[in-house]
Every structure is written in structure tokens, then in C-alpha cells.
């Protein structure tokens, strides 16, 4: 995901936080809403929305990146970067 896509996705999150009607539509049909707000999504890709709450963390196992040629430490570093982003949004530690 590039910086522009990140900004657009942040706008979707902010809108869902402040507009209950938009949030309801996002929950009902996330693929259509994300396609409208961000960009077209590949028709073969399924989009599922989960909402974290103060008492529920939806842990998403990221898609496995290309690990060819990476050391164990490099793999751990890449995983740590992804996990830190997920945990930043949910105070569980």
C-alpha cells in the first residue's frame, strides 16, 4: 500500500468513526464502499470488515510476503513491523 492509499484509507476510517450511516454501509458492503472511496478492488478479492472494540481485538494474520533470501532476523523484523502497526491501534499490552 502506497502513501496515497494509506491517506485514503485513513479518511475511510475517520468517516466511519464520525458517520454511523457510512459505517453501517461499510459493514454491509465493504468492498463496494472501499472501491468507491479508495480505488477499484480486484473482482477476485473478497473484502471482510471487522471492527475492533475496547474489549475485542481482531488479529489479522498478514499475507505471507516473499521471504526468499531473508535471514531469520530479517523475517522477524518484517513481522515485527506489521504487528506493531496492528497493536498501535489497540492497547492490549
C-alpha positions in Angstrom: 0.0 0.0 0.0 1.4 3.3 -1.0 1.3 6.6 0.9 -1.7 7.9 -1.1 -3.7 4.7 -0.5 -2.9 5.0 3.3 -4.2 8.5 3.3 -7.4 7.5 1.5 -7.9 4.5 3.9 -7.4 6.9 6.9 -10.2 9.0 5.5 -12.5 6.0 5.3 -11.6 5.1 9.0 -12.2 8.7 10.1 -15.5 8.8 8.2 -16.7 5.5 9.8 -15.8 6.9 13.2 -17.9 10.1 12.7 -20.7 8.9 10.4 -22.8 6.0 11.6 -24.7 5.6 8.3 -21.4 5.4 6.4 -20.1 2.9 9.0 -23.3 0.7 8.6 -22.8 0.7 4.8 -19.1 -0.1 5.2 -20.0 -3.1 7.4 -22.7 -4.3 5.0 -20.7 -4.0 1.8 -17.1 -3.1 2.5 -15.8 -4.0 -1.0 -18.1 -1.5 -2.7 -17.5 1.2 -0.2 -13.7 0.8 -0.4 -13.9 0.7 -4.2 -15.8 4.0 -4.2 -13.6 5.7 -1.6 -10.1 4.4 -2.4 -9.9 2.7 -5.8 -11.4 -0.3 -7.7 -10.7 -3.5 -5.9 -9.9 -6.6 -7.9 -13.2 -8.5 -8.5 -11.5 -11.7 -7.4 -10.6 -10.3 -4.0 -13.0 -10.8 -1.1 -13.2 -8.0 1.5 -14.3 -8.7 5.0 -14.6 -5.9 7.6 -14.1 -6.5 11.3 -14.4 -3.8 13.9 -12.1 -3.7 16.9 -13.7 -2.6 20.2 -12.1 -1.8 23.6 -12.7 -5.4 24.5 -12.1 -7.2 21.2 -9.1 -7.4 19.0 -9.4 -8.9 15.6 -6.0 -10.3 14.9 -5.3 -10.5 11.1 -2.6 -12.8 10.0 -0.9 -10.8 7.2 -0.4 -12.4 3.8 3.0 -14.1 3.7 5.5 -11.9 2.0 8.3 -13.1 -0.3 10.8 -14.5 2.3 13.4 -15.8 -0.2 16.9 -14.8 0.8 15.9 -13.3 4.1 17.6 -14.3 7.3 15.6 -15.4 10.4 16.3 -12.0 11.9 15.1 -10.1 8.8 11.9 -12.2 8.7 11.3 -11.4 12.4 11.9 -7.7 11.8 9.4 -7.6 8.9 6.8 -9.4 11.1 7.5 -7.1 14.0 6.8 -4.0 11.8 3.5 -5.4 10.7 2.5 -6.4 14.2 3.5 -3.1 15.7 1.1 -1.3 13.4 -1.7 -3.6 14.4 -1.0 -3.2 18.1 -0.7 0.5 17.8 -4.4 0.7 17.1 -5.4 -1.5 20.0 -3.9 -1.1 23.5 -3.6 -4.7 24.7 -0.2 -4.6 26.3 
